[in-house]
Amino acid sequence: MGKHTSTAVLFAALAMAAVACFILHSTVLALVFAAGAVLLWAFTPSSALGRPPRRRNTASPAELKRYREEHPGATISDAVDALSK
């Protein structure tokens, strides 16, 4: 599958569920499409939600403190990002 194919299929299944419910008045068919969309979302890695960046082992608290002392105004997140590269 392409990068955004699973996301497109997910939204298509949700749209079909809405059509089945509101236009065709078929609750069972709408539930089938909605359940399929939920299963697709649950079992397919989606680029729409993103993935957390991979980092090396986390820095020690002492390293974080030292970085923040050397860089006044830096947040803990800034320190973790800088020390993880």
Buried (B, 14 or more C-beta within 10 A) or exposed (E): EEEEEBBEBBEEBBEBBEBBBEEEEBEEBBEBBBEBBBEBBEEBEBEEEEEEEEEEEEBEEEBBEBBBEEEEEBEEEBBBEBBEE
